[in-house]
């Protein structure tokens, strides 16, 4: 006898199996560390207890235990163990900077939401103060942590003060100076700390009792805490994707993030809000800086995008700018050798002619460069005058216009020798310039190539709205980062150099009404 199920029953079973499979797939995706790449950021609970007066605040919306797993998931197969170990060491080092041992004190109970608020030292000397907020996965975990935390410090000889403040139990230690009498004292006894537990869900730690009381005071006044900060709320209203939120005021931009004081002053920057996003083996930063100065450049637009699309070489350093002044920090900083005597007079003459937008590529550490500009902006003949004033005459060499200078010396065949200042030629509907004929001809002759530096800029400036875009290879990225105080601090926390892992850096600067928008991307193996 044949068993026949009604059509409705078959349909119900099919739908049920499909739903079960879809639910299982969704569950696996949610548990996968790769899901962090598409995580929506939310308003952090800790913001209620962190004051707006903090100079720099970072909210982490990821369980610290997920960092090594994510590194393992995105790293090449041969580097998975090293990536996981490196992120574990960096995580442990950052907590160790606050006097906490992640593996023994935090790993069993800490949740996915944590934050740190830094207050810069009032003078040139001293260390910044901080408030650390840690969420708990369970009420008992947070309470037991604080019991063990203070028990260890009491046994180490710390002088504890237990009191009540704003209805919360507050425990603090005044710390002991390390002098000749107590030079062997444990760090647990010498570091001043203060803690409070909020609703058995949030642990607050601070580098001093005064900072903790200030944080608790701000929780009672909307105008004082970050939960009601318009800048942070406006950023979250855009539904950003990422793993961390960043907020900084003007003092934090200078003293803690280490941004150049003259650049901050020129743009009258008042603060920053943004987010960090994981994208494969890259870390992407999206920020908005409140500015009181008018914009200095026009968007790169279609002309800039076409220059980028037609770049055929893969230089170690690549920049696109809509205004001459925006290139000055580049030429005097990372690409300083490019603006030196080895570069010759053609590049300064091109910039003075007002080429905009201008693509500028550094081809080697000493001298060789390639530039691109829209057709007619300027024409090659427009540079004959400035080049003649510098002692270089113009001539045609095939399809190239060349500027050179006779040296007065002859080669073995009796031919007069000349110094080449540079040349220009047309290609792909744009004008290209270089002080190296081989590189110029290679740019004009190639077709269909998509170099890595070009891909880097496309990732941070997809709609060509920026006024300045910059991409660097690994070596130049490490050269730039090694001078950044925050980067040096991260290396100290990790107890290892982080530079070797950096494969590239890209940055795009966009000007919008009363703010500057910066998109930056740091690439790892």
N, C-alpha and C positions, 0 to 999 in steps of 0.2 A: 504494500500500500504506500502511495506517495504522500509525504507530509507537505501540506501547502499552508504557508503563512499569509494572512491577509496583507495586502499592499501597505496598509497603514502601519502594521506592525514592523514590516521590513524597513519602512521609511523611518520609524521611530528608532529602531536599532541603529540604523546608519547615522542618523543625527547624533545619537548618544555616543557612538564610537568616535565620530568626528570631534564632538565637543570634548571627549575625554583626551583625545590626542592633542587637540589644540590647547587644552588646559595644561597638559603635561609639558608641552613645548614652552608655554608661557612661564610655567614654574621653573623650568630649567634655565630659561633666558634671564629670569629675575635673579636667580642664584648665581648665574655666571658673572665673573668679574668684569666681563666685557660689557655688561649692562650699564656700567658706570659711565660709558661714553655718551649715553643718551638720557642721563638722569636730570630731571628738572629740579632746580634749586628752590628751596622754600624759605619762608621767614623763620630764622632760628630762634628757638626759645631762649637761648642765652642772651639774645640782644636786649632783653628786658633788664638784665643785670650788668650790662656793660655801658659805661658813660660815654657820651659823645665827646668828652674832653680827651679821650684816648687818642693818641697821635696815629696809631696804626692798629687795625683789628683784622684778624683773619678768622673766618668761620669755616670749619671743615665739616662737610656733610657726607662723610664716608667713614666706615669703621676702620680704624688703623690696621686691623687684622687683614683687610682686603688689599692693602697696598702690595705686599709681596706676591699675592695671588695674581693681581693684575699684571705686575711686571713679568711674571712667568708666562702669562697667557699671550702677551704681545711680543715678547722677545723671540728672536730666532732660536731654533731648537738647541744649538750649541751654546747659547748664552742664557738660557732660561734660569739655570741655577744661580749664575752670577747676578742676573737682574733681580731675582727674588732676594738674594742675600744682601745686595746693595740697598734695596729699598727697606729691608728690615733694619739694616744698620743705620740708615738715615732716620727712620722713624724712632728707633730707640735713642739715637743721639739727640733728637729734638726734645724728647721728654726728659732725657737726662740733664739737659740744660736747665730745666726747672727743678732738678733734684728728684726726679721720679724714675723708677725702674719699671719699664713697660711690662716686661715678662713676668716679674714677680708681684708687682703692685697693681697693675691696671688691666692686664689682658683678660682676666676672668669676668670682669663686670662692665668695662667701659663700652658705651654705646656708639652710634654712628655720628652723633652731633657733638662737636667740641669747638672751642674758640679760644683765642688768646688776644688780649688787648694790651698793647705796649704804650708806655708813656716815656718819651725821650728824657734823658738826663737834663737837668736845668742848665748845666754848664758843659764845658768841653770835656771835663773829666767825669768819671762815674759811669755807672751802667743804668740802662733804662729800667723802670719799674714795670711790672706786668700783673695782669689778672688772667687766670686760666679757668675756663668753664668746661666741665666734663659731664656728659650725660651718662646715665646708668641704665643698663639693660634690665635691672631688677632692683627693688628698694633695698634689699638686704646687702647687695654687693657694695653700694655706695657707703652705707653705714659701716660695714665691716672694714672697708678700706680705710676710712678715717680713724677707726679704732686702732688698727694696726699701724697706720701712718704715724700717729702721735705717740703710740706706745714705743715704737722704735726710737723716736727722737727723745722721748723722756729717758729711756734707758741709756741713750748716748750722752746724757748730761744736759739736755736742753731745758731751759727755764720756760715753762708753759704758763699761759694766762688764759683762763676759761671764764667767759662772760656771756651776756646776752645783748644783742643789738638788733633793733628793728624786729623783735620777736623771734630771732633765730639764734641758735647757739653758735658762738664764735670762739674759736681756739686760735691762739697765736703764740709765737715764740719771738722773743726779742733778739735772739742770736747773741753770739759772743765773738768779740774781736779776737783774731788770731795774733797773739803777742808771744813774747818769750815764755811766759808762764803756762800758756795753754797751746803751744805750737803743735802738739800732737792731738789736739781735740778733733773729734769726728766732724766731718762736714755736716752731718745731720744736726749737730748741736750748734754750729756756728752760723748757719744760714737762717735769717729771719723769714718767717712764713706766717700766713694766717689762712684759716679755712672756715667755710660755712656750708651747711647742707640745706638745700631748698626742696621741701616736699619729698624728701627721700629720692629725688630724681636728678638733681643737678648739684654737683660738687663745685664749689668756688674756691680756688686757691689764689693767693696773692703774695707778692714779694714783700708786702708790709701790711700791718693792720690798717693804716690810714687809707691805702688804696682799696682794700676790701670794704671798709666802711663807706668810702666814696661810691663804690659800685652798688652797695645796698641802698644808699641814699638815692641814687639815680633811678633805681627801680620803682620808686614811689612818685616820680615826676616825669610825665611824658616828654616834656621839653628837654630833659637831661639824659635820657637813655636812647640807645640806638634802635630800639624796637619801633620808635615813632620818628626816626630820622627820615625826612623827605627824600634825601638823595638815595639812601638804601632802599626805601620803599619804591621809589621810581624805577630803580634798576630791577627789582624783583617783579614789578608789574610787566616787564618785557618778557617774562617767563624764560630766563636764561637757563641754559643747560650747562652742567658742570659738576664739580666736586667741592668747590670752595668759593666763598665770597670774600672780597677784600674791600676795606674801607680805610681811607687815610685823609688827614687834614694837611694843611700846607707844611706844618712842622714835620710831620711824618714823611712827606715826600722828600724833604731835604735831609733831615738828620737820620732817619731810619731806612728809607728806601734808597738814599744816596743819589737822587737825581741832581743834575748840575744846578747850582743856585742861580747862575745867570740866565739859564733857559727858563727856570721857574719864574724869575722876575720879569723876563721879556713877555711871557704869556700871561702874567698875573694869575698864576694857577692857585686855586684856593683849596682844592681837595680832589680826591679820587674815589671812585667806586667801581667795582668790576667783579669778574668771576674767572676762575680757572677751570679749564675743560681738558679732559683726557681724550685724545684722538689717536688710536693706535699707539705707536711708540713716540708720540709727540705730546707736548704740553702746550696748550693754547691759552693765552691771556687776552681777555677782552675788557677794556676799561674805558671809562669816561672821566675826564678831568675838567672840573669847573674852571672856566677861564674868564678873566675880565678884560682881555685884549682882543681886538678885531683880528680876523684871519689874515694871513700873509700870502696865501696862494690860491690858485684855482684848482679844482679837481683834475686829476690826470685825464679822465674822460676817455673818449674813443681814441683820440690821438695817442695817448699814453698806452692804451691797451694794444693798439696796432703795433707800436714800437716793441712792446713786450712779445707779442705774438710772432714777430718776425726776427727776433733774436735767435741766432743759430749757434753761437758759441756758448760755452759754459764757464764763465769767469769765476774766480774765487769770491769776488765781491761785485754786487750789482745794485745800482740805485736808480730810481725814477723820481724826478722832482718836477714840480710845476713852476717853481720860482728859484732864481739864482741864489737867494740868501739861504734857502733851505739846504743847499749843498755845502755850505761853508763848514758846518760842524763835521760833516762826513770827510771832507778833504783835509781838514786840519786834525782829525782824530784818527780813526781806523785806517783811512786811506791817505794818511799824511804824506807818505813817500810819493804818492801819485801826483801831488800838487807841488813837489819839489823840483829841483833843477833838471832832473832826469826826464820829467814829463814834457819839457819843451814849452814854447810859447803858444802853440795852437789851441790847447785846451783853455787857457785864460782868455784868449781872443774869442773863442766860441761862446764862452759864458758871458763875456761883455757884450756880445752881439745880441743877447737876449733870447737864446734858443729855449723854447718852452712848448711843451714839456721836453725834458732832456733825459735821455737814458745814458747812464754812465757806468762802464764796466772796467774794473781793475783786472788786467790780464796777468800781471806778475808783480812781485814785491818791489821791483825797481823799474819804474818808468812806463812800460807799455800799457796803453789804455785804448778803449773803444767807446765811442759815443754815437748816439742816434738822435735825430731830431726830425720833426715833420717837414715835408717838402716845402721849401721856401722859407723856413724859419730857422736859420737864414739861408740864403743862397751861398754857394761856395765863393763866388766872386766878391761877396760883401766882406770877406776876411782878407782880401788882397792888401788893402790899405794898412790895417793893423799889423799884418805879417811883414809888409815892406818896412814899416817903422821899426820892426824888430830885427831887420836885416835879412829877411828871407823873401826870395822872389817866387812868383807863381809860374807854373808850367803845366802842360797837358802831358800825361803819361798814359796813353791808351784812353780808357774811359774814366781815368782818375785825374783829379786836379791835385797837384803836388806843390808843396812849398819847401824850398831847400835853399842852402847857402853854400857857396863855393868856399873851400878851405884854403885854396892857393897851393895845394899839394897835388902831386900826380902819383898814379899807381905805376906798376912795372910796365904797363903797356902805353904809358904816356897820357892816360885819360885823367882829366881833372877830377878830383874827389870833392864830394859835397856832403854837408850835414843835412839830414832829413828832419824837418820839423813836423811833418805830417802830411796827410792826404785825405781826400774826400771823394766819395762816389755814391751813385744812386743804386738802390736795391729795394725791391719789394714795396715801392711807393714811398720810401723814406730816404733821407740823406744820412749817410754814415761817415764817421770821422775816426781817424786813428793816427797815432805816431808810429805805427808798425804796419808796413805794407803787407806782410804775410797775413797778419790777422785780419786786416781790412778785406783783402781778396777772399779769404776764407769765409768771412761773414757774407760777402756779396755773392759767393758761389754756391753755398749750401742751400738745401731746401728740405723742409719737412722735419727738421730736428726739433726736439722739445727738451732742452737742457734742464738739469735739476734746479738751477737757480731761478729759472723762469717759473717752474712749477711751485717753488717756494713762495714767490710773490703772488701767484694766482690764488694760493691758499689763504692768504691774509687780506687780499684786496680783490674779492671776486667781482665787484661791480665798478671798479676803477673810480671810486669816490675819493680816494686818498689824495693828498697833496704831496706826500712823500712816501716812498716805499723802498725798503732796503732788505737785501738778502745776502747772507754770508755763508761761506763754507765752514767746516768744522774748525779749521785753524784760526780763521779770523773771528769766529764766534768765541772761541776760547780766549783770544787776545782781548776782546771787548769785555767779556764777563770777568776776567781776572782782576779788573780794576773796580768792580762793583762791590761795595761793602756787604750787601746782603748775600751775594754769592760766596764771598769769603766766609761769612758766618755759617752758611749751610755746609760748607766743606769742613769747618771746625766741628759742627755737630755730627757730621757723618764720619769724622776721623779718617777721611780719605779724600784724595783729589777727585772732584766730579767732572773736571774738564775732559778727560779722555773719552767719556761717554757721550759728549756733545758732538753731533754730526752736522748741525746747521742751525741758523737763527734767521728768522724773517720778521719784519716789522712794517706796519703801515700806519700812517698818521693822517687822520681825517679831521677837518675843521667844520664844526657845526654850531652855528649861532654862538651860544655862550659856553661852549665846551670843546675840548679836543678829545677825539676818540682814538685810542691806540689798540690795534690788534697785533699781538706778537705770538710767534710760534717757535718753540724750541724743540728740535728734532734729536732723538736718540736712536741707537741702532735698532 
